[in-house]
């Protein structure tokens, strides 16, 4: 697809408007987003004042023209319509204090122009019209002005756009694209950002992950009551003391990502040592569903592998995590495989890395969206894309690479972890559609 509309596209738009086609129909014919066609029409339509429109009728756009009985308003002896109602004259309105121009309400709704209006031949109102040649001329002027100071020719700019824009639309950051394609891009991050904000590339600033707005939700209701005894010996203070005694122990952070209230949720487990995060879909946000998730993990992993992966788990005080023994103990052998600890009340920043990594999930599944239509395969796919995405803190390496280096390919395969190539990584809702 071409990055910008050309003259042929604009001729097709004008033709479609004249035939009375909808914006959606025109967009479909041109293989474009309907928002693109809508912006094109509204930004490049031309205003034609009713006084300047040639017509066999009097150029009278007064809102009262059909009821007006005023005669000889102009007081001119040369007016050939002097003896008739002023509404039949296009000049008398210039002398009338009661004149009020009527605006066509159709200009505020799609398709925003009069090109295909059946009433146009006899309409005396001001008009908005779309002209393909004039629209192209306007576009070329804007394009020329926007590209002043750009150190790339047309061919180089087109090559850059073909590399950068698709990856941005997949949810990748400018920094990561520049790092992965350093040998072919050879431009600074700032330059790329400047091009985006100048609308020089087919992607724009709204394709940047950090420009996505956040929806504000009302506070949740009172929390479910749990047995506080489950946290005895598992406080954050106990956690710190345990790590002092076992300094080589790796730590996992555990949390819940919610969709629509009362629906499916995602259990996440974050590995501090490599930045990888696992995701498991649960039907409800209950303690039983967490227990069920870890029981499934124990059937996939050996006891030794489970203990190696999850030696220490730090989580918040949510009611879904109120049965730590179900996570820690192998109920068949009674062996202690893991240790669960809890953050202090109102201190989820004590597991901040897990919370921050949820931003990647929200790029793909925005807040407020339901998870009810999803299956575990969708969550696994999503996490594979997230975990394959390189991180600056790891010198561009991905959590997936580090995890495989730490735990081996066999455990990686058991967990359904598959590395995604950098150019194929998608961090947008389109991934799960």
C-alpha positions, 0 to 999 in steps of 0.5 A: 500500500502506498504511504500517501494518497496520490492523484489517482486516489483523489480522482477515485474519491471525487468520482465516488462522492459524485456517485453518492458512495459512502466513505466506507465504500470508497475506503474499501475500494482504495484499500484504505482506512475509512478514517484516512478518507474522512480526513482527506475530504474534510481537510481538502474540501473547498468552500463555495459561498452561495453568492459566488455560485452560478445558478439560474436561481436567485442566490439567496440563502436566507433562512427566511427566504420561503416565508419572506414577503418583503418588497423593494428592500434595496430601494433601487429604481434599476432593480428589475425585480423591484416589484416582486418579493426580495426573496426572488432576488440575489442582491436585496439580501445585501440591504436586509437587516433581517438576513440570516444565512442558512447553513446546510447541516449535511456538511457536518456529517459524512461525506461532508461535501455536496458532490453527490447531493441530488439537491445540488443543482437547485440548491441556493446555499453555500457549498463544500466541494471536493476537487481532486486536482485542487486537493492534490495541489494542496497536498503537494504544497503541504508536503513540500513545506513539511520536508524542508530541512530533511536530509533524505531524498525521496528514495531514501525516505521511502526505504526508511518508511518501509522499515520503520512504519510497519514495526511501529504499527506492530507496537515496537518502540523507536529505540528498539527498531533503531537498535535492531536495524542499526546497520540499515537505518543509520539515523538517530532516535530523535530524527525518527521521532521528528519525522513522526511528528512531522507526519513524514512517515506513514506511521504517526505519533499515535502509533507510539506505544506511550501515546496511548491514553489510559482509561480511568476506572472507579475504585473497586468495592471492598476486598474479599475477607481472607484469613490473615494467618496465611501471611504469618512468617511471610511478610516483606520483612520476612522476605528480606530476611530470607534473601539475606540468608539465601543471597543466591536465590532467584525471585519471582513476582506474581500478580493478576491482570484483570479484564472485565469485572467478574470475568476471566483474569490472567495470572502473571509470574515475573522472573527478576533475573531475566525479565521474562513473564509467564501468563496463565488464563483463569476463569475467575479471580479466585484462590482455587484458580491460582491453585489449579494453575500451579497444579497444572505447572507441577504436572508439566515440570518435575519437582526439581524443575519447579523448585529451580524456576520458583524458589521464592515468589513475592506477591500482593495481599489479594484474596486470590493468593490466600492459599500459599501452601498450595503453591509451596508444597508438592501434595503428593510427596509433601516436599517444600518446593517454593516459598511465598511472601507478601508485600506490605499493605499498599506497597505493590511497588515492592514488586514494581518490575512485574507491574511495569511489565504489565504495560506490554500486556495493556498494549495488546489488551487495553484496560477495560477489555474483556478476556472472556473470548480468549483461550490460553493459546492466545495468552501464550502467543501474547507472552511469546511476543512480549518476551521476545522483545529486546530490552535496553536494560539487557543490552538489547537482548530479549527476556526469552534469550536470557531465560533459555540461557539460564534454564535450558531449552527443555524447560523453555519448550515445556512452558510453551515459550517460542522465540519470535523474530524481531521484525515479526513482533507485534505489540498491538491489539491486532495480534489477537484478532 
